[in-house]
Amino acid sequence: MAKIKIAQNPTFTAEVQVPRIGGESVPVEFEFRYMDRVTLAGMFDRWNKARDVWAEKAKADNATWEEVTAGEIALQAEQLGEIVTGWDLEDKFSQKAILELVRTCTGAPKAVIDAFQAAYSPARLGN
């Protein structure tokens, strides 16, 4: 019988299908920060609250599309900054590069977050 430690590794990797405008998605390996269930739930609570606050502010202030998009980009870059610790892209990993990824690759934030969430799925674990 295989023996494992209960403690998880501090990071893990997963392949993300990064969408490319006008082309096929490209598989890219991302390194993610591991979080236990309570930490993960707290992070998702913060994300949901931040999204709701931004949506209300945008409505109340009659924000322009440009302002809404800038707010969404900032939120998504912050989200990826919380979960991603590295990647296999030509661009060196940094907060600035995360922001550029979010700004230029419209579908990338969702693809990255989906891959992160999928890693926690019992189906992926074979349960």
Secondary structure, DSSP 8 states (H G I E B T S, - for coil): -----SS--SEEEEEEEE--TTS--EEEEEEEE---HHHHHHHHHHHHHHHHHHHHHHHHTT--HHHHHHHHHHHHHHHHHHHEEEE-SSS--SHHHHHHHHHH-TTHHHHHHHHHHHHT-TTTTT-
